[in-house]
Each structure stands twice: as structure tokens, then as C-alpha cells.
Amino acid sequence: MCAIVLSTVWVSSPLTLGQFAVQQALEPGDNAPDLEVSDWITDGNGKYGEVTEFEQGQVYVVEFWATWCGPCIAMMPEIAGLQKNYGEKVRFLSITEETPDEVLMLKERDFPDGSGVAFKKYMNEYTVAADPDGSTHTSFLGTGSTGIPHSFVVGKTGEIEWSGHPADLDPILKKVVGDSWNREKYYADQKEIASLNERIGRALQVNDYAGAFDLSGELSSLYGQEDQLSLRFKRAMMAMRLPSKEGRAFFKETLEAFSKEEGAVAALVWKVVELKNSRGEVSEDILNDSLAAIEEEIATMSTETDDQEMIKGATIDIMAHLLFVMRRLDDALAAQEKAVKLLDEEEITDFLAFLKQRKAEMASGEQEPVEQEPVEQDTDSGS
């Protein structure tokens, strides 16, 4: 009887396997579909109307989000800022599958950054809409597993020019708005970048830092200006492991370049400390170059405000750690005493106590300490 019933169900059902196929998200080059949004919640403080179809010559950003999505919430100030910066050159449309009531409730709440500013301060800057039947979500995101927040840039021809996380929007929009965007080249470059990063990762796995350094140099021509600083940081972390003159030269050039970027020298010197402290090979040249750079950085730092005082104290602390791994205990101790005067925090005072203990041990005739200093280790080599 069961077999007969099952057979009847399968034979008589109008469903086909094709009806269970996953609908793919829109891809660059696809035509953007018309919008089917039921409720428009905000309109840019009256500057922008509802959008049902994409006008030729106009650039749009269609972003998908949700009130329960932390990363989506975190992007709101940035999206509001981008809308203000681009004005009518770009229309930002932020769409959720939730009900209008859920969006309106969030709109009146305080933004979770402790500033006392309400969500509506940001949401009112651009267009926010509700799509509770999910029709617009499906037409853009498909029925697969695309996460949110997720943005689509619709170009002046009505085609999808780019798709990805909204944090990456600004450099894309500058080119699309300025008519210098080359979609085919961008995605060809992204494919090459992925391939190079994979090869770099394989080289790092076998400690081939020279190979990884050379391969990462090929990334420079593929990265945009906004990514060059990050790439240089990663390459410098590889360079400081190289015994060659080329490695030292690149590391030194990076320290000089970073002197123009607040906090960058200290961040790189901290990586040197971590590597040396993990008993990694760091040449005397790299150590001396690092010390010279951070000393010069400290000499130019102000302490007029509380924030400046805190930053200078933290930077001197990094220098003290560097001096310690260079086995210059007295100099490390003197530096850390200065750091504590500017930044009286537990990690800073703990390291000062550690240095004093080592000084006492040496004064009592014990051998120079060889154990690691008490810092958290993060010896990632930049992959």
C-alpha cells in the first residue's frame, strides 16, 4: 500500500526538478532589473524620490541589508557619508526584506556607538526601502547563499558594473562616476590577484620568503592606490626575513614611506619585535633601522592632547620592547619608564615590572636573561 501511495505522489505531482534549481545572483555585465519595492521609508531628507527603474546616465548603488545584521548596521555611517559626498551623481538605495514597521522601529533607536545619535541621522541621508515579499532580493541576490551586506553598482548604461561588500564601494564609484571604469580589466585583474595570492600562500607555507616577496611585487601593478599601503606593509614583513641587500633596502624604504602615515612605523616595528621575540631570524641591520625610525617618529610626536599623550606612550612602549629584544636592557628600562608616565595602563606597567626584575637578576650576578619577553605572539608573515 505504501509503495502505491508513494508512486502515486511522485507520478501525479506537478513539481519538476527544475523548480528546485538555485537562481544565481546578478553578475557584472547583467542588466539591472526594475525595482519592485513596496515601501520607501526614507528619501534623503526629501532630495530623492522613489526608484522603480534605472535611468540612463545615472549611477546607482543597490545595497541589501537587515536590521539584525551587525555588519550592515556598521556600514550605515559610511553609506550616509558616501551619499553626501557624491550627491545626485550616485543614488544609494538600501533595501531590506523586513517589514516597514521593523525598519521604522530601528530608525528611532540610538546607533550602537555610544554617541547618542539615532539611526535616523544616517538612514535619512539616503534612500531606505522595505521589500517584505523578497521580490527585489531574489531578482538581484538570487536564491543562493549570498551574504549581506551586499552591494551592486548599477552604471550609466543600466548594467551591473560591480558587486561586493559596501566597504569597498568608494574607489569603484570614483571610476564609474568619472567614466574611467573598465569592468573587464577589473575582473581580469581580480582573477590574477587571486592566483598570485594563492601562490604567495604556498610559498609562505614552506618558508620561501624570497619567493613570496618576489611574487607579491607583481601585485603592486594590479592593486589600486588605496591598497598600496597595505601591500607594502605585507611585503616589508617578508623583506625583514630576507638576508639579501634587497630585503633590507625595501624594509628601509618602507619605514621612510610610513613616516608620513600616523602609526604605521610603530605597527611595522612591532612586527619586528614579534618576529625577533619568537626567535626568528632578524638581522642587526633591520633591528637598527627599526630603532632609528621609531626614535625619529617619537621625536616628532606631540603630547598636547590626551590622545596624543596616549599614542606617544604606546609608541615608546614599542620602542622599549624593541630595545629589549636587542639586548639593551638599560635603554629598554629607561624608555619604559617614560612610557608609563604617558600611559599608565596594565600592559605598560607590567612590562616595566618585568624589565626591573631582569635588571635586579643581572645585578645579583645572574646571567643575562634569554627567555622571551611577555608579549602576545603574532608572527604572521603577511600572507
N, C-alpha and C positions, 0 to 999 in steps of 0.2 A: 504493500500500500504506500509506504514512504517513497519507494522508488518511483511509483506512478505519479505521486504528488510533485516530487522534485522535477520529474521530467516535464510535467505539465507547466510548472512555473517557468522553467527555462525556455520552453518552446513558445509559450504564449506571451512572454514578456516583450514589450516593445523596445526595451533598452538594448543598446549595442555597445561593444567595447569602445567604439569611437567616442561615445558620450562621456567616458571617463578620462579622456586624454587631457593632459595639462595644457592650458593655454599659456603661451610664453609671454613674458613681459615685452614691451616695445623696445626696439633696439635703435641705435643711431642709424639714420637714413630712412627710418619708417616715417610715414605721415602721421602727425598727431591727430587723434580722433577728436570729434567735437566733445565738449564737456556736457555731462548730464548730472548737474548738481542741483539738489532740491532746495538747499537753504544756504544763503550767503549771510555770514554772521558779521563780518567787518568789511570795510571798503576803503581802508587807507585814510581814515578821517575825512571821508567824502571826496577824495581825489579820484577814486577808481570805481567804475561800475561793475556790474556782473559780466562774466565772460561765458559765452556759450560756444563760440567758435574762435579760432585763432586768425587774427587779421594779418594779411601780408605786410611785411615791413616792420612788424612789431616783434620784439623778443619777449618770451615768457619763461618763467620758472614755475613748474608744477611740482609741488612738494607734498609728499604723503606722510602723515604723522598721526599720533593719537595722544589723548590726554594722559594715558597711563605710561607713556613711553618716555623714560628719563632722558635718553639722548636726544629725543625730539624736542623736549622742553628746553634742554640746554642750548639748542640751536636758535631759539626764538630771538634773543637779543641780536645775534649776528644777522639773521634774516631781516629783522627790522632795520638794522644798520645798512644792509645792502640795498634795501628798498629806498631808504633816504638818500643814499649815495647815487644810485642810478636814476632815481626819479621815474619819469614816464618812459625812459629808454627801455626799462625792463619791468614787466608786471609779475609780481610774486603772488602765486595762488597756492595757498596751503590747505590741503583737503584731508579730512578725517572721515572714517566710516561710521563714526559715532553719531548720536542724535544731537540736534541743536541744543537741547537742554543741557547735555553733558558739556558741550563746548561753552555755553553761557555761564555755567557754574564755575568752570575753570577760569574764565575771563575775569571774574570778580575776586578771585583769590590772590593772595600775595605770592609773588615769584619767590621760589625757594632759595634765595641767596642772602637772606637776612637784611636786604636793603629797605624793605617796607614798600617796595614798588609792586603794583598789581600787575598781573598778566596782561591786562588790557592795555597797559602802556606800550607793550611790544606788539600785541595782536592787532591793535588799531592802526598800526603803521602800514600794514599790507592787507591783502585780502585773505580772509579765513572762511572756509565753507565746510558744510556738512554733507556727506554722501552716504546716508544710512542704508540705502539699498545696495551699496557697493558697486554700482554700475561703472562709475569712473575709475574706481580702483581696479576693477577687472580689465577695463579697456587699456589701462596703462601698465599695471603691475602683473596682469595675467592671473592665473590661478595657482601659480607655483609657490615657492617659499621665499620670495624677495622680502628682505627685512626693511624696516623703517627706522629712522627717517631715510627717505629715498627721493631724489630729485631728478626731474627731466628738464633739460633746456630745450625749449622749442624755438627754433631760429626764425629768421625773417621770411623764410620760404614755407613755414609751417611744418618743417621736418624736425625730427628729434636729432639734435646735434650732439648731445652728451647725456649720460645717465650715471648717477652715482650719489655718494654721500654729500649733503649740502655744505659740509665743512670745506669741500674742495671747489665750491662754485666760483669764487671771485676771479681767479686767473682765467677760467674758461669764459666767463661773461665778458671780461675785458676784450677778449679776442672776437667773440661773437658780435658784440655791440660795435666794435671797431672794424668789422669786416676783414679781420686778419686770421680768422679761424679756418683751419684746414683739417676737417674731420678725418679724412683718410690717413693723413700723416700722423695725426694724434694717436689714432688707434694702432697704426703700424708701429709707432714708437713705443706704445704701451706693451705691445707684444714682445718687442725686442728687450725692453726693460725687464719684463718678467723672466725672459730667458737668461739674461745676464745675471739677475739676482739669484736665479736657481744655480747657475754655475759658480757664483761667488759663495753661495752657501755650501756647496760641495767642497770648494777649496778650503773654506774655514774649518769644515769638519775634520780635515786631515792636517790642520795647522799650516796650510800653504798660504801664509800671509802675503808673500810676494806675488803669488798668482792672483789672490783675491784683490790685492792693491791694484795690479795692472788691469784686471777686469773692471774694477769699479771706476777706473779712469774713463772707460768707454761710456759710462752712464752720464758723464758731465754734458756731452753734446745732446743727450736725449732729455735731460731734465730741464724744466723751466727755471727761470731766475729765482722763483720763490723756494725752490728745493735745493739750490746750490749750497746753501749754508749747512743744511743737514747732511748732504752728501760729503762735503769737505770734512765735517766732524767725524763721520764714519771712516773716511779714508785715513784721517790722521790717527785714529785708533789702530788701524792696521799698520800705518807707517812707523809708529813708535816701537813696533816689534821687529822692524827690519834692520839688519846690520849694515845695510848699504848707505852710501852718502845720499842717495836719492831719497831714502826714507827720512833721514834727518832733515834734509833740505825742505821736504814737503811739510814736515811737522813744524819746523820753524816758521815757514811761510804762513802756516795756518794760525799759529799763535799771533803773528803780526796782523793777519786779517781779522782775527777775533778781537783784537784790542779795540775795534770800533763797534763791537756788539756787546752790550751790557751783559755781564755774567758768563759770556762764552769762554773766556780764558780760564776762569775758575772751574767751569764744568769739565773742560778738557784736562786740566791739571789734576782734577780729582780722579779721572780715569787713569792717569799715570800712577797716582798713589795706589789705586786699587790693584793695578797690574803688578807693581813692584811689591806690594804687600802680600800678594798671593804667590810670591817667589817667582814671578815671571821675569823674563829677561828684559831689562830696560837699561839702555846704555847710559853712561855717565853724561854723554852729550845731551841726551833727551832730558835727563834729570836737571842738568844745569840750565838748559834752555827754558824749561818749565819754571824753574825758580826765578830766573831773570824776568820772565814775562809776568809772573804773578806779583813779584815785587814792584814792577813798574805799574801794574794795574792798581795795587794798593796805594801807591804814592799819589795817584791822581784822584782817589776816592774822597768824597766829602762825608761829613758827619753832621750836617746842619739839621737834618730831619731825623725822626726816629727810624724811619725806613732805611735811610742812608746809613745810619749808625749800625743797624742790624745787618745790612748787606756787607758792610765793611768788616764787621766782626766775624761773619761767616766766611768771608774770603781769607782773612788772616788765619782762621782755624784750618782752612785747607792748606795754606802755606806751612803751618806748623806740622801738619801730617806729612807733607812732602819733606820737610827738613828731617823729620824722624826717620822716614824710610831711607833718607840719605845718610843716616847715622850721625846727624848733627844734633845731638840731644840738647845741648845747652841752648842752641839757637831755637830749637823747637819749643823748649820750655819758655824762653823769653817771648816768643811770638804768641804762644797760647795764653800767657798772662795778659797780653794786650787784647787778645780776642775776648777773654772773659770780661774785661772792663766794658767792652762794647756790646756784648751779647751774653748775658748771664742765663744760659739755658743748660739743662742737664747734660746733654751730649758734650757741650763745650767744657763744662766744669769737670765732667768725668774724665775727659782726655787730659785735662790739666793735672788731675789727681794721678792719673796713670804715669804721666811724664815725671812728676815729682817722685813717685815711687821708684821709677827706674833710676833717677838721679841719686836717690838715697842708697839703692842697691850698689851702684857703682862707687859711691863714696865709702861704703863699708868694705870695699875690696872685692866685690863680686864681679864676674866677667860682664862685659857689655852685653845687654840683652839681645837675643836673637829671635825671640818669639814674635808672633805677629802683633801689630797694633790692634786695638779694639775698634775696628770699623767694619761695617757690613760689607761683604764682598759682592761685587757685581762686575765681573771681569769679561762681560760680553765684548766681543771684539768688533762689533759694528755691523754684524750681518743683518 
